[in-house]
Amino acid sequence: MGRAASRTVDVAPLVGRARAADARAVARLISLVESDSPALREVARALAVLPGRARVIGLTGAPGVGKSTTTSALVRALRSDAQRVGVLAVDPSSPFSGGALLGDRVRMQDHATDQGVFIRSMASRGQLGGLAAAVPQALRVLDAAGFDTVLIETVGVGQAEVEIASLADTTVLVLAPGLGDGIQAAKAGILEVADVYVVNKADRDGADQVVRDLRYMQSLGGRHSDAGAWRPPIVRTVASRDEGVVDLLAALAKHEDWMRGCGELQRRRRARAAAEIESLALGEVRLRFAAVHGSAALTAAADRVVNGATDPYTAAEELVAAL
Amino acid sequence: MGRAASRTVDVAPLVGRARAADARAVARLISLVESDSPALREVARALAVLPGRARVIGLTGAPGVGKSTTTSALVRALRSDAQRVGVLAVDPSSPFSGGALLGDRVRMQDHATDQGVFIRSMASRGQLGGLAAAVPQALRVLDAAGFDTVLIETVGVGQAEVEIASLADTTVLVLAPGLGDGIQAAKAGILEVADVYVVNKADRDGADQVVRDLRYMQSLGGRHSDAGAWRPPIVRTVASRDEGVVDLLAALAKHEDWMRGCGELQRRRRARAAAEIESLALGEVRLRFAAVHGSAALTAAADRVVNGATDPYTAAEELVAAL
């Protein structure tokens, strides 16, 4: 399946079918934006003029806190409200993600026969930066396909996970007692970007302590100390029994109202679009460098660095100047 | 300590002291190249004209195979040969690396009082691509400081670890029985880039099977099937008892001879310098984008993407064109 085969993709009818809630067309479009195929730009162009109204909610947290269970409980609650729900399960940190994501998918089988739910796993496949480009495009596909809410669930709480979760309008940090997650989360900076805290497994010992730790950290100030600023609420859940999910939905709705009221939603979406444009522009520059890679000029510069005639920073400046 | 303080770093005497085997000066120079300080370029320029003769050996492998023990055994063997040895322990995958690297450092305490050994831990601190720039510069510092051999030890076998290990002249993959590492390693592509295989814990059950698996994979061909090509030797070690370390040193010396004889060493160093130049050039472009980030043009482009007036790919092309 070379370039010729990829070119035969007829994007317009595919987009039309996706907008008519055809799950296979949605899946095909996401595959196209994931694979960096020649059709990617055509898909992006076709989707650009179809901004939808999807609310995008990111869920992150350490392994074991019950992210998938919380996601699944949210899907059930939103479905009972007749919403169409998309789920992107993203593992940015590992090329060996098959296992974990397969586990998530198995747990999500509750929804396997529900036409109103679309679930997709995305892994990095070792391409650093690949997900940073692919996830926003996958979001656009689901948005254009008319999903009311899209949940982005990430595995782990590393920097890459925080970045992925931040692609959402609202970011939820899921914590649970007994895992020392508060500290881990603080290290990765996720406490700062979370809009809603969920203390899951709230029926277990230690849940009160997690809530107290969060309140204490909030009391230390930071960005939430200004008047009119959003103060992330703390919601207790037992997601496996659907307890607290109504409270979580209420907190999410309240955050959305706040964002719309003060212009924060537009500000966030603009900042994300700017970051996405920059990221794609860097990819374009990388391609141009790749075109000169192996060229006589770069080989000569590399030889000069190896032989000590110049340093790599000076050589890099010359390469940029030659663009 | 702002820009003014950083500017007071007097690089030339620092380089002079590092070349006179002053460990504190070496440590200070590595901190400078790690921190992306204004002095970084000055250090790079001062080091460029001092290409040393350090042999660089990368060690990678899954957690638990005994990489640190193998590194430590190699250090002992090289020290008994009166070589000065540098060790860079690198964890590219996690911002939470303190624990693992601290563990390594504790194990390396055998060498803590030996002036001929310099050990340094480097972690990504959440900066994607940061290590890709910092590790080559740290290598240059150790090279200029006159170390005979530098060992780069990475944690794990992910794509980033493979890239770091590939900065070496010779890449060693450490395996051990009972961990299923063969499969993991194959996924990450490390089997393809390794020049020497070490089967550590060779006194345990299953070691013969690991050797057989490696031989079978080698028999399947690939890059090593050409006449005159390097066929990675398989060395059995029990690093905790220094067994097999002489064989490992012999295999490393043989690989070095082969590389020098056929021009592979120069080819590898040139390819690494070219990749480093490209990486630094991309960083420079990123800085230029950052300068326009928040500018009226980018904000306007982001708004047009949010509102569906254009797609991010077209906007990115316009941004590159505006450079």
Chai-1 contact restraints between the chains, C-beta under 6 A:
chainA,res_idxA,chainB,res_idxB,connection_type,confidence,min_distance_angstrom,max_distance_angstrom,comment,restraint_id
A,R41,B,Y313,contact,1.0,0.0,6.0,A-B,restraint_1
A,A44,B,D311,contact,1.0,0.0,6.0,A-B,restraint_2
A,A44,B,Y313,contact,1.0,0.0,6.0,A-B,restraint_3
A,R45,B,D311,contact,1.0,0.0,6.0,A-B,restraint_4
A,A48,B,G308,contact,1.0,0.0,6.0,A-B,restraint_5
A,A48,B,D311,contact,1.0,0.0,6.0,A-B,restraint_6
A,V49,B,G308,contact,1.0,0.0,6.0,A-B,restraint_7
A,P51,B,G308,contact,1.0,0.0,6.0,A-B,restraint_8
A,P95,B,Q159,contact,1.0,0.0,6.0,A-B,restraint_9
A,G126,B,Q159,contact,1.0,0.0,6.0,A-B,restraint_10
A,G158,B,P95,contact,1.0,0.0,6.0,A-B,restraint_11
A,Q159,B,P95,contact,1.0,0.0,6.0,A-B,restraint_12
A,Q159,B,G126,contact,1.0,0.0,6.0,A-B,restraint_13
A,R269,B,V306,contact,1.0,0.0,6.0,A-B,restraint_14
A,R270,B,A302,contact,1.0,0.0,6.0,A-B,restraint_15
A,R270,B,D303,contact,1.0,0.0,6.0,A-B,restraint_16
A,R270,B,V306,contact,1.0,0.0,6.0,A-B,restraint_17
A,A273,B,A302,contact,1.0,0.0,6.0,A-B,restraint_18
A,A273,B,V305,contact,1.0,0.0,6.0,A-B,restraint_19
A,A273,B,V306,contact,1.0,0.0,6.0,A-B,restraint_20
A,A274,B,L298,contact,1.0,0.0,6.0,A-B,restraint_21
A,A274,B,A302,contact,1.0,0.0,6.0,A-B,restraint_22
A,E276,B,P312,contact,1.0,0.0,6.0,A-B,restraint_23
A,I277,B,A301,contact,1.0,0.0,6.0,A-B,restraint_24
A,I277,B,P312,contact,1.0,0.0,6.0,A-B,restraint_25
A,I277,B,A315,contact,1.0,0.0,6.0,A-B,restraint_26
A,I277,B,A316,contact,1.0,0.0,6.0,A-B,restraint_27
A,I277,B,L319,contact,1.0,0.0,6.0,A-B,restraint_28
A,E278,B,F289,contact,1.0,0.0,6.0,A-B,restraint_29
A,L280,B,P312,contact,1.0,0.0,6.0,A-B,restraint_30
A,L280,B,Y313,contact,1.0,0.0,6.0,A-B,restraint_31
A,L280,B,A316,contact,1.0,0.0,6.0,A-B,restraint_32
A,A281,B,A316,contact,1.0,0.0,6.0,A-B,restraint_33
A,A281,B,L319,contact,1.0,0.0,6.0,A-B,restraint_34
A,A281,B,V320,contact,1.0,0.0,6.0,A-B,restraint_35
A,E284,B,A316,contact,1.0,0.0,6.0,A-B,restraint_36
A,E284,B,V320,contact,1.0,0.0,6.0,A-B,restraint_37
A,V285,B,V285,contact,1.0,0.0,6.0,A-B,restraint_38
A,F289,B,E278,contact,1.0,0.0,6.0,A-B,restraint_39
A,L298,B,A274,contact,1.0,0.0,6.0,A-B,restraint_40
A,A301,B,I277,contact,1.0,0.0,6.0,A-B,restraint_41
A,A302,B,R270,contact,1.0,0.0,6.0,A-B,restraint_42
A,A302,B,A273,contact,1.0,0.0,6.0,A-B,restraint_43
A,A302,B,A274,contact,1.0,0.0,6.0,A-B,restraint_44
A,D303,B,R270,contact,1.0,0.0,6.0,A-B,restraint_45
A,V305,B,A273,contact,1.0,0.0,6.0,A-B,restraint_46
A,V306,B,R269,contact,1.0,0.0,6.0,A-B,restraint_47
A,V306,B,R270,contact,1.0,0.0,6.0,A-B,restraint_48
A,V306,B,A273,contact,1.0,0.0,6.0,A-B,restraint_49
A,G308,B,A48,contact,1.0,0.0,6.0,A-B,restraint_50
A,G308,B,V49,contact,1.0,0.0,6.0,A-B,restraint_51
A,G308,B,P51,contact,1.0,0.0,6.0,A-B,restraint_52
A,D311,B,A44,contact,1.0,0.0,6.0,A-B,restraint_53
A,D311,B,R45,contact,1.0,0.0,6.0,A-B,restraint_54
A,D311,B,A48,contact,1.0,0.0,6.0,A-B,restraint_55
A,P312,B,E276,contact,1.0,0.0,6.0,A-B,restraint_56
A,P312,B,I277,contact,1.0,0.0,6.0,A-B,restraint_57
A,P312,B,L280,contact,1.0,0.0,6.0,A-B,restraint_58
A,Y313,B,R41,contact,1.0,0.0,6.0,A-B,restraint_59
A,Y313,B,A44,contact,1.0,0.0,6.0,A-B,restraint_60
A,Y313,B,L280,contact,1.0,0.0,6.0,A-B,restraint_61
A,A315,B,I277,contact,1.0,0.0,6.0,A-B,restraint_62
A,A316,B,I277,contact,1.0,0.0,6.0,A-B,restraint_63
A,A316,B,L280,contact,1.0,0.0,6.0,A-B,restraint_64
A,A316,B,A281,contact,1.0,0.0,6.0,A-B,restraint_65
A,A316,B,E284,contact,1.0,0.0,6.0,A-B,restraint_66
A,L319,B,I277,contact,1.0,0.0,6.0,A-B,restraint_67
A,L319,B,A281,contact,1.0,0.0,6.0,A-B,restraint_68
A,V320,B,A281,contact,1.0,0.0,6.0,A-B,restraint_69
A,V320,B,E284,contact,1.0,0.0,6.0,A-B,restraint_70
